[in-house]
């Protein structure tokens, strides 16, 4: 296995970084964080039309480019560095991956081309009021009627659920856990918009305003069964493993940006007539931040290469390890960045708090570090 990036992958990183520097700078991040939609449709279309980012890892037969997970991880790392606001994680890491893993060829042909082209914003609705990401946590029910399948219940903490055109919903049927597709129709601009039969979506207040979440309620909402009834959990479990690795890559990128900011400030901020970076305490803190990031980078990259190797056992282990380590590493680095900046780091005007909020939000987005450590122990047979 080649554990280095190719020249083409390095060029991909440069192109994505340049694009995000222009379209996801601090001013844009703050503007979209304050926007209830949290999303710039123009930038979204350019990401798809000019760079093909939404369909990067989607196979060519479904309208994508057919690249690997290492390539996709580069994009997520750069998206984390820029604190990209928008439904990229929800659409690519969750929804597209769930469609690729479910046993439904027709659904892939029907739904993936819209995602790859940027026409469809999609997400995965899995968690409920318990906040659990495991199989027992799925309580929403689906029942088969003369008019087709219908969903009843609620999902919450749904990433970008308020603006998604397509919801992939995990529900419990008499045969077990099943996956359903719900097309939401036109997206609303205000909270509590019921825009499809039996569907109500309510944006949630979040600590991290750069990543929106929603509560989605279903009242006999029509849905399309994907794959075989009762057989969806293995596909969902693999989807969550993939998303955990991609989120880890995003966390590494954001943590790196926080370290860069801390180092730059330590070079120019002076106390007692010399830069604070010359003080031993600041040197040690920055060195510790670097060690955390490089360790996290190794964990995230290991997960990406496991995904490309399609080693299911290794994927399960690498995903749990990456998410457990990278979550805590990002939170520590983001907090240390504020400490290096001192008083100014605690102010609203400084961007340091944006990274800390993203860190705390990401730390629980797919389950807490302790949850992933428990998964890791179980998968290792400890």
C-alpha positions in Angstrom: 0.0 0.0 0.0 1.4 3.4 -1.0 1.0 5.7 2.0 2.0 8.9 0.2 0.1 11.4 -1.9 0.7 11.5 -5.7 1.5 14.7 -7.6 -2.1 14.8 -8.9 -3.4 14.6 -5.3 -1.1 17.4 -4.3 -2.4 19.5 -7.2 -6.0 18.7 -6.1 -5.1 20.1 -2.7 -3.7 23.3 -4.2 -6.8 23.8 -6.4 -9.3 23.2 -3.6 -7.3 25.4 -1.1 -7.2 28.2 -3.6 -10.9 27.9 -4.3 -11.9 27.9 -0.7 -9.5 30.8 0.1 -11.6 32.9 -2.3 -15.1 31.6 -1.5 -14.9 30.5 2.1 -12.8 33.2 3.7 -13.5 34.5 7.2 -16.0 37.1 6.0 -18.0 34.5 4.1 -17.9 32.1 7.0 -19.3 34.7 9.4 -22.0 35.7 6.9 -23.2 32.2 6.3 -23.0 31.3 10.0 -25.5 34.2 10.6 -27.7 33.1 7.7 -30.5 30.7 8.8 -29.8 28.6 5.6 -26.1 28.6 6.2 -25.5 27.9 2.6 -24.5 29.8 -0.6 -26.2 28.1 -3.6 -23.9 29.9 -6.0 -20.7 28.5 -4.3 -22.3 25.1 -4.1 -22.9 25.0 -7.9 -19.4 26.2 -8.6 -18.0 23.4 -6.4 -19.8 20.9 -8.5 -19.5 22.6 -11.9 -15.9 23.8 -11.8 -14.3 21.3 -9.5 -16.6 18.3 -9.4 -16.3 18.0 -5.6 -19.7 16.6 -4.9 -19.2 13.7 -7.3 -15.5 13.2 -6.7 -15.8 9.7 -5.3 -19.0 8.8 -7.0 -18.5 6.1 -9.7 -18.6 7.4 -13.3 -21.7 5.3 -14.1 -23.6 7.4 -11.6 -22.4 10.8 -12.9 -19.3 11.1 -10.8 -15.6 11.1 -11.3 -14.7 7.8 -9.7 -11.8 9.0 -7.6 -10.8 7.3 -4.3 -11.3 8.1 -0.6 -7.8 9.5 -0.3 -8.7 12.1 -2.9 -12.0 12.8 -1.1 -10.2 13.1 2.2 -8.0 15.9 0.8 -11.1 17.9 0.0 -12.5 17.4 3.5 -9.2 18.4 5.0 -9.2 21.6 3.1 -12.9 22.2 3.8 -12.1 21.9 7.5 -9.2 24.3 7.2 -11.5 26.9 5.6 -14.5 26.1 7.9 -16.6 25.6 4.8 -20.3 26.4 5.5 -22.7 24.3 3.5 -24.1 20.8 3.1 -20.9 19.1 1.8 -20.5 16.7 4.7 -24.2 15.8 4.8 -24.4 15.3 1.1 -21.2 13.6 0.3 -20.0 11.8 3.5 -23.5 10.7 4.6 -26.1 10.6 1.9 -24.0 9.7 -1.1 -22.1 7.1 0.9 -25.4 5.6 2.1 -26.7 5.3 -1.4 -23.4 3.6 -2.5 -23.7 1.1 0.3 -27.3 0.2 0.1 -28.3 -2.8 -2.1 -30.5 -0.8 -4.6 -29.0 -0.3 -8.0 -32.0 1.6 -9.3 -31.9 4.0 -6.4 -28.2 4.7 -7.2 -29.0 5.4 -10.8 -32.0 7.6 -9.9 -30.4 9.7 -7.0 -26.7 9.8 -7.3 -26.4 11.8 -10.6 -28.3 14.7 -8.9 -25.9 14.7 -6.0 -22.8 14.5 -8.2 -24.0 17.4 -10.4 -24.7 19.6 -7.4 -28.4 19.8 -8.2 -29.4 17.8 -5.1 -28.6 18.6 -1.5 -29.0 15.4 0.5 -28.5 14.2 4.1 -28.9 11.2 6.3 -31.5 11.3 9.1 -30.5 8.7 11.6 -30.3 10.1 15.2 -33.4 10.7 17.3 -34.0 12.4 20.7 -31.6 9.9 22.4 -28.8 11.2 20.2 -27.6 7.6 19.7 -25.8 6.5 16.5 -26.3 2.8 17.0 -29.0 0.4 15.8 -31.1 0.3 19.0 -31.3 4.2 18.9 -33.5 4.0 15.7 -37.1 4.1 16.9 -38.9 5.9 14.0 -41.3 3.5 12.4 -42.2 2.8 8.8 -45.4 0.9 7.7 -46.4 -0.4 4.4 -49.8 0.8 3.1 -51.9 0.4 -0.1 -50.3 3.7 -1.2 -46.7 2.7 -0.4 -44.4 3.1 2.6 -45.1 5.9 5.1 -42.9 7.1 8.0 -44.0 8.2 11.5 -41.8 9.7 14.2 -39.0 12.3 14.4 -35.3 12.6 13.7 -33.2 15.3 15.2 -29.7 16.7 15.0 -30.0 16.0 11.2 -27.1 17.8 9.4 -28.5 20.4 7.0 -31.9 18.8 7.3 -33.6 22.1 7.0 -32.5 22.6 3.4 -31.9 19.1 2.0 -33.8 18.2 -1.2 -33.4 14.5 -0.3 -33.6 12.9 3.1 -32.3 9.3 3.5 -34.1 8.1 6.6 -33.3 5.1 8.8 -36.5 3.6 10.2 -37.6 0.5 11.9 -40.0 -1.9 10.1 -41.3 -5.4 11.1 -38.2 -7.0 9.5 -35.7 -4.7 11.1 -33.8 -1.5 10.2 -34.6 -0.2 6.7 -33.5 2.8 4.7 -36.0 5.2 3.0 -35.7 8.1 0.6 -38.0 11.2 1.1 -37.9 14.0 -1.4 -38.7 17.2 0.4 -39.8 19.4 -2.5 -39.0 23.1 -2.3 -36.9 24.1 0.7 -38.3 26.7 3.0 -36.7 29.9 4.1 -38.1 30.0 7.6 -38.3 27.6 10.6 -41.0 25.0 10.8 -41.6 24.7 7.1 -43.9 21.8 6.1 -43.0 21.5 2.4 -44.0 17.9 1.6 -46.9 15.8 2.7 -46.4 14.7 6.4 -43.1 16.4 6.7 -42.1 19.3 9.0 -38.5 20.6 9.3 -37.4 22.9 12.1 -33.8 24.4 12.2 -32.2 23.9 15.6 -30.0 26.3 17.5 -26.5 25.1 17.5 -23.2 25.9 19.2 -21.4 25.7 15.9 -23.3 28.1 13.6 -21.1 27.0 10.7 -22.8 23.6 10.5 -26.6 23.7 10.7 -28.8 21.0 12.1 -32.5 20.4 12.0 -35.3 18.4 13.6 -37.4 16.5 11.1 -40.9 15.2 12.0 -42.8 12.7 9.9 -46.6 12.2 10.1 -47.4 9.3 7.7 -44.9 10.9 5.2 -44.6 9.0 1.9 -41.2 7.3 1.4 -39.4 5.1 -1.0 -37.9 1.9 0.4 -34.2 1.5 -0.6 -32.9 -2.0 -0.9 -34.3 -4.9 1.1 -36.6 -4.3 4.0 -34.9 -4.9 7.3 -31.4 -5.3 5.8 -30.1 -1.7 6.0 -28.1 -1.6 9.2 -24.8 -3.1 7.7 -24.9 -0.5 5.0 -25.6 2.3 7.5 -22.8 1.0 9.8 -20.3 1.2 6.9 -21.6 4.6 6.0 -21.0 5.9 9.5 -17.5 4.4 9.4 -16.7 6.2 6.2 -18.2 9.4 7.5 -16.1 9.1 10.7 -12.9 8.9 8.6 -13.9 11.9 6.4 -14.9 13.9 9.5 -11.5 13.1 11.0 -9.8 14.5 7.9 -11.9 17.6 8.2 -10.9 17.9 11.9 -7.2 17.6 11.0 -7.5 20.4 8.4 -9.3 22.7 10.9 -6.8 21.9 13.7 -3.9 22.7 11.3 -5.4 26.1 10.5 -5.7 26.8 14.3 -2.1 25.9 14.8 -1.0 28.1 11.9 -2.9 31.0 13.5 -1.3 30.4 16.9 2.2 30.2 15.4 1.7 33.4 13.3 0.4 35.3 16.3 3.3 34.1 18.5 5.7 35.5 16.0 4.2 39.0 15.9 2.8 39.6 19.4 5.4 41.1 21.7 5.7 41.2 25.5 8.7 42.6 27.4 10.2 43.7 24.1 10.3 40.3 22.3 7.9 38.0 20.5 5.9 35.8 22.8 7.0 32.8 20.6 10.4 33.1 22.2 9.0 32.2 25.6 9.4 28.6 26.7 5.7 28.2 27.7 4.5 29.3 24.3 7.1 27.2 22.5 6.0 24.1 24.4 2.4 24.7 23.8 2.8 25.1 20.1 5.0 22.0 20.0 2.4 20.0 21.8 -0.2 21.2 19.3 1.9 20.0 16.4 2.4 16.6 18.0 -1.4 16.3 18.5 -2.1 17.3 14.9 0.5 15.0 13.3 -0.7 12.1 15.4 -4.3 12.9 14.3 -3.2 13.2 10.7 -1.7 9.7 10.8 -5.0 8.3 12.2 -7.1 10.1 9.6 -4.9 9.1 6.7 -4.7 5.6 7.9 -8.5 5.5 7.7 -8.6 6.9 4.2 -6.1 4.3 2.9 -8.1 1.6 4.6 -11.2 2.8 2.8 -9.4 2.6 -0.5 -8.1 -0.8 0.3 -11.7 -2.0 0.9 -10.6 -4.0 3.9 -13.9 -4.1 5.9 -12.3 -5.3 9.2 -9.5 -2.7 8.9 -12.1 0.0 8.0 -14.1 -0.6 11.1 -11.0 -0.4 13.4 -9.4 2.6 11.6 -12.7 4.6 11.6 -13.2 4.2 15.3 -9.6 5.0 16.1 -9.6 8.1 13.8 -12.7 9.6 15.2 -11.8 8.9 18.8 -8.4 10.5 18.5 -9.0 13.3 16.0 -12.1 14.7 17.9 -10.1 15.2 21.1 -7.0 16.4 19.2 -9.0 19.1 17.4 -10.7 20.3 20.6 -7.4 20.5 22.4 -5.6 22.4 19.6 -8.6 24.8 19.2 -8.5 25.6 22.9 -4.8 26.0 22.9 -5.0 28.4 20.0 -7.2 30.7 22.2 -4.7 30.4 25.0 -1.8 31.5 22.8 -3.8 34.5 21.6 -4.6 35.5 25.2 -7.4 38.0 25.8 -8.1 38.7 22.1 -8.7 35.0 21.5 -11.8 35.1 23.6 -13.5 37.9 21.6 -16.2 37.6 19.1 -14.2 39.6 16.6 -11.3 37.1 16.5 -11.9 33.8 14.4 -10.4 31.6 17.1 -13.8 30.9 18.7 -15.1 29.7 15.3 -12.6 26.8 15.3 -13.4 25.9 19.0 -17.1 25.8 18.3 -16.5 23.6 15.2 -14.3 21.4 17.3 -16.9 20.9 20.1 -19.6 20.3 17.6 -17.6 17.8 15.6 -16.6 16.0 18.7 -20.2 14.7 19.2 -21.4 14.8 15.6 -21.1 11.1 15.0 -20.8 10.0 18.6 -18.5 11.1 21.4 -14.8 10.0 21.6 -15.7 7.6 24.4 -18.4 6.0 22.2 -15.8 5.5 19.4 -13.3 4.1 21.9 -15.9 1.6 23.0 -16.5 0.7 19.3 -12.7 0.3 18.9 -12.4 -2.0 21.9 -15.3 -4.1 20.7 -13.9 -4.5 17.2 -10.5 -5.4 18.6 -12.1 -8.0 20.8 -10.9 -6.3 24.0 
